[in-house]
Amino acid sequence: MRLLFILIVLLTLTGMSLTAQSGLRTSWGNDNLRKESRINIDVFPNPATHFISLSDVTGVTKIILYNMVGVRVREFSEITPDARHSLENLPRGMYLVQIIGTNNVNLAVKRLYKQ
C-alpha cells in the first residue's frame, strides 16, 4: 500500500498519469504552449449556457472544444471580435477550450463549465 502511494506521488510530480486503457501517458496541459505565443485570453461567460465568446481574438484562428474524455465536440473557425460561438445541444458539464493561433500554435487552453 505504501509503495502504491509513493508511485502515485512520483507520477504526479513528474506529470505522468496511469490510465487503464493506454498504460502510461503524459498529462495534457499548458506545458506544450509556445512561451512566446502565450497571451491572456478569457473565455466568457463561464459558466456558460448558450454561447461563449473570447476577450481577445488577436491572432486566434480556431477554437476547439473537448469534453473531459478528450473527444473533440465542437470546432469554430470563424473568429471575429463580436462572435458568439454556440454551445447548443451540448450536455452540461466541464469542457476544455483550446485556442489555436496562426500556424496551428496553441495559444491557450481554458476550462469551461456548460450549465
N, C-alpha and C positions, 0 to 999 in steps of 0.2 A: 504494500500500500504506500509506504514511504517512497519507494523507488518510482512508482507511478506519479506521485505528486511532484517529485524532483524533475521527472521527464516533462511533465506538463509545464512547469515553471520555466525550464530551459527552452522549450519550444516557443513559449510565449515571448520570452526575452529576445529570441533570435528572429521573430517574425514569421515563424512557421506554424502550421496547424495540421492536425491529423484529421483526415476525413475517411469515412467508411468506404466510399466508392473509389476514390482516387489515390489512396495512400497518403503520402506526404506532399504538401503543396505550400507555396508561399502565399502569404496573405495579400489581398488586393487592396491597395490604398493610395494615398497621395505620394508614396515614395517614388513612383515611376514618373512623376511630373517633371518636366524640364524646369529647373530652377529659374532660368532667365525668362521663362514664359509664364510664370505664376502671376496671376492677377487676382484682385479681390472682387469676386462676383458673388452676389447673393441671389438665391432663388426665392421668389416670394409669390403669393403668400405661403407661409409654412406654419401650420398645416394648411393644405390646400383642399378645395372641394371640386371645382370645375376646371380650373386652368392654373398655369404657372407663367411667370414672366422672369426676366433677368434684370438685375440692377444695372448692368453694363454689358453691351453687346460688342464692344470694340474687339475686333479680331476673332470673334466667335463665328464658326461656320456650321456647326452642327450640335444638337443636344440629343443625348441618348438616355432613355430611362431603362433601368434594370430593376427587376424585382429582387428580393433578398436571396433568392436561389441563384441569381446570376443570369437569368433569362432576359434577353432584350425584349421589352414590351412596347416601346414607342421610340420613334426617331423623328426629330424635327430638323429640317434643313433650310427652311425659310426663316432666317433670323433678322428681325428688324427691331428697332428700339421700342416700339409700341406693341409688339406681337404678344398675343395671349395663346399659349400652347395648351390645347385641350387635354384634359385628363378624364373625359367622359368614358364610361364603360370600363374603367379600371377599378378593381376591388379596393376596399380600404386596406391600408397597411403602409409599411415602410418601403421606400424605393431609393435607389442611388441614381443621381443625376450626373452624368458625365458630360462635361462641356469641352467640346473639341474646337481647336483653332485651325489656322492655316497650316497646310502640310500635315494634317491629322495629328497635331500636337495636343496632348491632354493639358487643358488649361486649369481645370478644377474638377473635383468630384465632391458633390454635396449630397447630404441626406435630405429626404423629403418624406413627410408624412401625409398621406392622402386620407381624408376623412370621408 
